[in-house]
Amino acid sequence: MYNGTESLAIRAGHLTIGGADIPALAKKYGTPLIIYDECGIRKACGEYNAALRKHYGENALAAYAGKAFSVGVMYRILTEMDFGADVVSGGELYTARRAGFDMGRIFYHGNNKTRAELAEGLDYGVGRFVADNFEELKMLEELCSARSTRASVLIRVTPGIEAHTHAYIRTGQIDSKFGMAIETGAALEGVKLALSCPHLDYCGIHCHIGSQIFDTAPFAETVKIMCGFINTVRDICGVETRELNVGGGFGVQYTDEDTPHTPDEYIRVICQALKAALVQYDLPAPRLILEPGRSIVAPYAVTVYTVGTVKSIPGCRTYVAVDGGMTDNPRYILYGAKYTFVVPERADEPKTMTVTVAGRNCESGDLLGEDVPLQQVHPGDLLCTLTTGAYCYSMASNYNRVPKPAVVMVREGEDRLIVRRESLEDLVRNDIF
């Protein structure tokens, strides 16, 4: 089993992350507060790089999926770790550019990119556009023609794989808003369209079968299907596919029920399947691209709150209300995502309570977890949600006009602020009074 708990430790009864005392950080920066362990993030990046070299060689690249957590400091870390980056919007692209990230190592995704976003990507020099549909290919060709330039594209393919994960984060099946299906013939037509466009350079294909996947078999099956499609493209279109991007979706441990693999284990299975398929179809080895996101950042962060009330309803449940909630972590209300909770000031004590952790927002469904074990907790105590590095801050909102939390990065016990807490003035900055 693989998780990020090595970032966490208990010292003198207090929970620490990256060598820093969580209660002390909460006192310094206030709550809600998201805290990342930079060394953990760098370690995860290094493990992906090492596994790709070990199992496939130098013709491979790991590109971080920015939607998991996209802020300026992340792109500087990615630069230092020799990573690429996957972006899905003009905002993520702009963040990467402002951070000085190499635009040539960007993979620009999205199922409904606007003309303005595509134009911006061309102006910035994006390395690869991952084309999701026919309309995007036509629009990109028009924009390139007007600029007398060319764009390198990957065709997003849906391979027909239904990964064993929540329906809302399953993307590889035929019935998906993403990509062009192999089974319907749309994927092949997409390749043909790209090849017919004089200003587009067809580089390869991309797929992504979902998120938070623990079983390695769907990845192996996906690679076989994709190589079969590459063979079809060669036979019918007479071109070689130079790049194969198999996306990400590697699971992490949120609770003891989760049993993820290491990056090496996921990549070993993918590369074994790829090498076998290349031999089967007598294909030249393409450049292999992976797009891990959650597994790079999720295990290496916690969110710390202050408890406001503890309300016990006889014969029902005990609510522990915190000063955050769905505005900084909507994953539970979206699809019942499970978490582990700790009282960081008494992390070494047994969990003797069963509670429902409630947010502060005016919404009955604003919960972070139901019937979860917790140490004895009282109003004014701190409460930590573990493994919140992915899809928490990046999905945060200002519902109820709640400011977004501050974000801190810790490295070997030293902390620094990387995202300021929103102020009330920030909330009304764009209002016209």
C-alpha positions in Angstrom: 0.0 0.0 0.0 1.3 3.5 -0.9 0.3 6.7 0.8 1.7 10.0 1.9 1.6 9.4 5.7 5.4 9.7 5.8 4.8 13.5 5.6 2.9 13.2 8.9 4.3 12.5 12.3 3.2 12.9 15.9 5.5 14.9 18.2 4.6 15.6 21.9 1.0 14.6 21.0 0.7 17.1 18.1 0.3 16.2 14.5 3.1 17.6 12.3 3.5 17.8 8.5 6.8 18.1 6.8 8.4 18.6 10.2 6.2 21.6 11.1 3.8 21.6 14.0 0.2 21.9 12.6 -1.3 23.6 15.7 1.5 26.2 15.6 0.9 26.8 11.9 -2.8 27.3 12.5 -2.0 29.8 15.2 0.3 31.7 12.9 -1.8 31.8 9.8 -5.3 31.2 11.0 -7.9 28.7 9.8 -9.1 27.3 7.6 -5.6 26.6 6.4 -4.3 24.2 3.7 -0.7 23.0 4.4 1.5 21.2 1.8 4.7 19.2 2.4 7.0 20.3 -0.5 9.4 17.4 0.0 6.5 15.0 -0.4 5.5 16.5 -3.7 9.1 16.5 -4.9 9.4 12.9 -3.8 6.3 11.9 -5.8 7.6 13.6 -8.9 11.0 11.9 -8.5 9.3 8.5 -8.2 7.4 9.0 -11.5 10.5 10.1 -13.3 12.5 7.2 -12.0 9.8 4.6 -12.8 9.5 5.9 -16.4 13.2 5.7 -17.0 13.4 2.2 -15.4 10.5 0.7 -17.3 10.5 2.6 -20.6 13.7 4.7 -21.0 14.3 8.3 -21.9 11.5 8.6 -24.5 8.9 9.4 -21.8 7.5 12.3 -19.9 5.4 12.8 -16.8 3.1 15.9 -17.1 1.4 17.0 -13.9 -2.4 17.4 -14.2 -2.8 21.0 -13.0 -6.5 20.8 -12.2 -5.6 18.9 -9.0 -3.8 22.0 -7.6 -2.8 24.9 -9.9 -0.8 27.7 -8.2 2.4 29.5 -9.2 4.7 27.7 -6.8 3.6 24.3 -8.2 4.8 25.2 -11.7 8.2 26.3 -10.3 8.5 22.9 -8.5 7.5 21.1 -11.7 10.2 23.0 -13.7 12.8 21.9 -11.2 11.6 18.3 -11.3 11.8 18.2 -15.1 8.0 17.6 -15.4 5.6 18.6 -18.1 2.2 20.1 -17.3 -1.4 19.3 -18.3 -3.7 22.4 -18.3 -7.4 22.5 -19.0 -8.3 26.2 -19.1 -7.0 29.7 -20.0 -6.7 30.3 -16.3 -4.4 27.3 -15.7 -2.4 28.2 -18.8 -2.0 31.8 -17.6 -0.9 30.6 -14.1 1.8 28.4 -15.6 3.0 31.1 -17.9 3.2 33.7 -15.1 5.3 31.2 -13.1 7.8 31.0 -16.0 6.9 27.4 -16.9 8.2 26.2 -20.3 5.1 26.5 -22.6 6.6 23.8 -24.9 6.0 21.3 -22.1 2.3 22.1 -21.8 -0.5 19.8 -22.9 -3.6 21.9 -23.4 -6.8 19.9 -22.6 -10.4 20.7 -22.4 -13.6 19.5 -24.1 -14.8 23.0 -25.0 -11.9 25.3 -25.4 -13.0 28.7 -26.6 -11.5 30.4 -29.7 -9.9 32.9 -27.4 -8.3 30.1 -25.3 -6.9 28.4 -28.4 -5.6 31.7 -29.7 -3.9 32.4 -26.4 -2.4 28.9 -26.5 -0.9 29.6 -29.9 0.4 33.0 -28.9 2.0 31.4 -25.8 3.6 28.6 -27.8 1.9 25.7 -26.2 3.6 22.4 -27.0 0.6 20.1 -27.6 -3.1 20.8 -28.1 -5.1 17.8 -27.0 -8.0 18.1 -29.5 -11.3 16.8 -28.0 -13.6 17.1 -31.0 -14.0 18.0 -34.7 -15.0 21.6 -34.1 -11.9 22.2 -32.1 -9.7 20.9 -34.8 -11.4 23.1 -37.4 -11.1 26.1 -35.2 -7.5 25.5 -34.5 -6.7 25.1 -38.2 -8.4 28.4 -38.9 -6.5 30.2 -36.2 -3.2 28.7 -37.4 -3.9 29.6 -40.9 -4.6 33.3 -40.0 -1.3 33.3 -38.1 0.7 31.4 -40.8 1.8 29.0 -38.1 1.4 25.3 -37.2 0.1 23.6 -34.1 1.0 20.1 -32.7 -2.0 18.1 -31.8 -3.0 14.9 -30.0 -6.4 13.4 -30.6 -8.3 12.6 -27.4 -9.6 9.1 -27.8 -12.2 7.3 -25.6 -11.1 3.7 -25.6 -14.3 2.2 -24.2 -12.9 1.3 -20.8 -15.1 1.7 -17.7 -12.7 2.0 -14.8 -13.9 0.9 -11.3 -14.4 4.4 -9.8 -17.2 6.8 -9.1 -19.4 7.6 -12.1 -18.6 11.3 -11.9 -14.8 10.8 -12.4 -15.1 8.0 -15.0 -14.0 9.3 -18.4 -12.9 6.4 -20.6 -16.3 4.9 -21.5 -18.0 5.5 -24.8 -20.7 7.6 -23.2 -18.5 10.5 -22.1 -18.4 14.2 -22.7 -14.7 13.8 -23.4 -13.0 12.7 -26.6 -13.8 10.7 -29.7 -14.8 7.1 -29.4 -12.8 4.3 -31.2 -15.8 2.1 -31.4 -18.0 4.6 -33.2 -15.4 5.5 -35.7 -15.1 9.1 -34.5 -11.5 8.7 -33.3 -10.3 7.6 -36.7 -12.2 10.4 -38.4 -10.6 12.8 -35.9 -7.1 11.6 -37.0 -8.1 11.9 -40.6 -9.3 15.5 -40.1 -6.1 16.5 -38.3 -4.0 15.0 -41.1 -6.1 16.9 -43.7 -5.4 20.2 -42.0 -2.2 21.8 -43.5 -1.5 23.8 -40.4 -1.9 20.9 -37.9 0.8 18.4 -37.1 -0.7 15.1 -35.9 1.6 13.8 -33.2 -0.4 11.2 -31.5 -3.3 10.2 -29.3 -4.4 10.7 -25.8 -6.8 9.0 -23.5 -7.8 9.1 -19.8 -10.0 6.5 -18.3 -10.9 8.1 -14.9 -9.6 9.0 -11.5 -8.8 7.4 -8.2 -8.2 4.0 -9.8 -6.6 1.2 -7.7 -6.8 -1.7 -10.1 -3.9 -1.8 -12.6 -5.7 -4.1 -15.1 -7.7 -1.2 -16.7 -4.5 0.6 -17.5 -3.0 -2.5 -19.2 -6.2 -3.1 -21.2 -6.3 0.6 -22.2 -2.8 0.5 -23.6 -3.6 -2.6 -25.7 -6.7 -0.9 -27.2 -4.7 2.3 -27.9 -2.0 0.4 -29.6 -4.6 -1.5 -31.7 -5.9 1.9 -32.7 -2.4 3.2 -33.6 -2.0 0.1 -35.8 -5.3 1.0 -37.5 -4.2 4.6 -38.1 -1.0 3.3 -39.7 -2.9 0.8 -41.9 -5.6 3.2 -43.1 -3.9 6.6 -43.0 -0.3 5.6 -43.7 1.2 7.5 -40.8 3.0 6.6 -37.7 1.8 7.8 -34.3 4.7 9.4 -32.5 3.2 10.0 -29.1 0.9 8.0 -26.8 -0.5 9.9 -23.8 -2.3 7.5 -21.5 -3.4 10.1 -18.9 -3.5 9.5 -15.2 -6.0 8.5 -12.6 -3.7 6.7 -10.2 -5.4 6.3 -6.8 -4.3 7.6 -3.4 -5.2 6.6 0.2 -7.9 8.7 1.8 -8.9 6.1 4.4 -7.7 2.7 5.5 -10.1 1.2 3.0 -8.0 2.5 0.1 -5.1 0.4 -1.2 -3.2 2.3 -3.9 -0.1 1.1 -5.7 3.3 2.9 -5.9 4.1 4.9 -9.1 6.6 2.2 -10.0 3.8 -0.5 -9.8 1.4 1.4 -12.0 4.1 2.3 -14.6 5.5 -1.2 -14.7 2.1 -2.6 -15.7 1.6 0.1 -18.3 5.0 -0.3 -19.8 4.8 -4.1 -19.9 1.5 -3.9 -21.7 2.8 -1.3 -24.1 5.9 -3.2 -25.0 3.9 -6.4 -25.6 1.5 -4.5 -27.8 4.3 -2.9 -29.8 5.7 -6.3 -30.6 2.2 -7.7 -31.4 1.5 -4.9 -34.0 5.2 -4.4 -35.0 5.0 -0.7 -34.1 7.8 1.7 -33.4 8.0 2.8 -29.8 6.1 6.1 -29.3 7.0 8.7 -26.8 5.0 7.8 -23.7 3.3 10.5 -21.6 1.6 10.1 -18.3 -0.5 12.8 -16.5 -0.5 12.1 -12.7 -2.2 14.8 -10.7 -3.9 13.7 -7.6 -1.1 11.3 -6.7 1.5 14.1 -6.9 -0.2 16.4 -4.4 -3.2 14.8 -2.6 -1.2 12.7 0.0 1.0 15.6 1.0 -1.4 18.1 2.3 -3.9 18.6 5.2 -6.6 21.1 5.9 -6.9 22.4 9.4 -10.0 24.0 10.8 -11.2 25.4 14.1 -14.2 23.7 15.7 -17.1 26.1 16.5 -19.7 23.9 18.0 -20.2 20.3 19.0 -23.9 19.3 18.9 -25.1 15.9 20.1 -28.6 14.8 19.1 -29.7 11.9 21.4 -30.5 8.8 19.3 -29.2 10.5 16.2 -25.7 11.8 15.8 -23.1 14.3 17.0 -22.3 17.2 14.7 -18.8 18.8 14.9 -19.0 22.1 13.0 -15.9 23.7 11.6 -15.1 27.1 10.1 -14.8 25.7 6.6 -16.7 23.1 4.6 -17.9 22.7 1.0 -16.4 26.1 0.1 -12.9 24.7 0.5 -13.6 21.0 0.0 -16.7 20.1 -2.1 -15.7 16.5 -2.7 -18.0 15.0 -0.1 -21.0 16.8 -1.2 -20.2 16.1 -4.9 -19.6 12.3 -4.7 -19.3 11.2 -1.1 -15.5 11.2 -1.0 -14.2 9.8 2.3 -11.5 11.3 4.5 -9.6 10.6 7.6 -10.0 13.2 10.4 -7.6 14.0 13.4 -7.6 16.4 16.3 -4.1 17.6 15.8 -3.5 18.8 19.3 -4.3 15.3 20.6 -3.2 13.2 17.7 -1.8 10.4 19.9 -5.1 9.8 21.7 -7.6 7.1 20.7 -10.6 8.0 18.6 -13.4 7.4 21.0 -16.1 9.6 19.3 -18.2 9.0 16.2 -19.1 12.3 14.6 -20.4 14.0 11.5 -18.1 16.8 10.4 -20.3 19.8 9.3 -19.3 22.9 7.4 -20.2 26.4 8.2 -22.2 27.1 5.0 -26.0 27.6 4.9 -26.6 24.2 3.1 -27.9 21.0 4.7 -25.5 19.0 2.6 -22.4 20.9 3.6 -20.7 18.0 5.3 -17.1 16.8 5.2 -17.7 13.3 6.5 -20.4 11.3 8.3 -20.1 8.8 11.1 -16.3 9.2 11.2 -14.1 8.2 14.2 -12.4 11.1 16.1 -10.6 11.9 19.3 -12.6 13.7 21.9 -13.2 17.2 20.6 -14.5 20.4 22.0 -15.4 23.9 20.7 -12.2 25.8 20.0 -10.2 22.7 19.2 -8.5 22.3 15.8 -9.6 19.5 13.4 -7.5 18.2 10.5 -8.7 16.6 7.3 -5.9 14.5 5.8 -5.0 14.0 2.1 -6.6 17.3 0.9 -3.9 18.3 -1.6 -5.9 17.6 -4.7 -9.3 19.0 -5.8 -9.9 21.0 -2.6 -8.3 24.4 -3.1 -8.7 24.0 -6.8 -12.5 23.4 -6.4 -13.0 26.0 -3.7 -15.7 28.6 -4.1 -17.1 31.7 -2.5 -20.5 30.3 -1.8 -22.2 32.3 1.0 -19.5 34.9 0.3 -16.9 32.9 2.2 -13.3 33.9 1.4 -11.0 31.2 0.2 -8.4 29.9 2.7 -4.7 30.6 2.8 -2.3 27.9 1.6 1.1 27.3 3.2 4.0 25.2 1.9 6.3 23.5 4.4 9.8 22.3 3.5 11.9 20.5 6.2 10.1 22.3 9.0 10.2 25.7 7.4 6.9 27.3 6.3 6.1 29.9 3.8 2.8 31.4 2.5 2.1 30.5 -1.1 -1.5 31.7 -1.4 -2.8 34.6 0.6 -6.2 34.2 2.4 -8.9 36.1 0.5 -10.1 39.2 2.2 -13.6 40.6 2.3 -12.3 43.3 -0.1 -11.2 40.5 -2.5 -14.8 39.2 -2.5 -16.3 42.5 -3.8 -13.4 43.4 -6.0 -15.4 42.9 -9.2 -18.7 44.1 -7.9 -20.1 47.3 -9.4 -21.8 49.2 -6.5 
